[in-house]
Amino acid sequence: MEMKRAICSLCFLLALFLALSLQTAATDAVDSAPAMAPAPELTEKECGDKCEVRCTNNHGYHKMCLKMCNVCCKSCNCVPSGQSGNGDECPCYRDRKNPKGKSKCP
């Protein structure tokens, strides 16, 4: 009976040790993954140039379009290409909303 208890205890300790070893190995693998470098900051001129393209066909609200586009560019560090759409290129820009729940960025 005593031998059975010792074997069960030994098996339990071995299983616990194996589980902890696997968890440590998994954590080390995640920690050693290379981090992505952040995108370089867009300068004020780069934001302005991209927003000029973005707001080209916005005749009635051109100044407001440029103003909001530049605000969004500075905080998101990107502007989607083209005059509309292409939000997948810059999810931050696409997902910003005003207090009424509408898109903040043109």
Backbone hydrogen bonds, N-H to C=O, Kabsch-Sander energy under -0.5 kcal/mol:
donor,donor_aa,acceptor,acceptor_aa,energy
5,R,1,M,-1.9
6,A,2,E,-1.8
7,I,3,M,-2.2
8,C,4,K,-2.4
9,S,5,R,-2.3
10,L,6,A,-2.4
11,C,7,I,-2.5
12,F,8,C,-2.4
13,L,9,S,-2.5
14,L,10,L,-2.3
15,A,11,C,-2.5
16,L,12,F,-2.4
17,F,13,L,-2.5
18,L,14,L,-2.3
19,A,15,A,-2.4
20,L,16,L,-2.3
21,S,17,F,-2.1
22,L,18,L,-2.2
23,Q,19,A,-2.1
24,T,20,L,-2.2
25,A,21,S,-2.2
26,A,22,L,-2.2
27,T,23,Q,-2.2
28,D,24,T,-2.4
29,A,25,A,-1.8
30,V,26,A,-1.8
31,D,27,T,-2.5
32,S,28,D,-1.7
33,A,30,V,-1.2
47,C,43,T,-2.5
48,G,44,E,-2.5
49,D,45,K,-2.7
50,K,46,E,-2.4
51,C,47,C,-2.8
52,E,48,G,-2.1
53,V,49,D,-1.6
54,R,50,K,-2.3
55,C,51,C,-2.4
56,T,53,V,-1.2
58,N,55,C,-1.5
59,H,57,N,-1.3
62,H,59,H,-0.8
65,C,61,Y,-3.1
66,L,62,H,-2.5
67,K,63,K,-2.4
68,M,64,M,-2.7
69,C,65,C,-2.6
70,N,66,L,-2.4
71,V,67,K,-1.9
72,C,68,M,-2.5
73,C,69,C,-2.7
74,K,70,N,-2.3
75,S,71,V,-1.8
76,C,72,C,-2.8
77,N,73,C,-2.5
89,E,86,N,-1.8
90,C,87,G,-1.4
94,R,90,C,-2.3
95,D,91,P,-2.6
96,R,92,C,-1.0
98,N,102,K,-2.9
101,G,98,N,-2.5
104,K,96,R,-2.4
105,C,96,R,-0.6
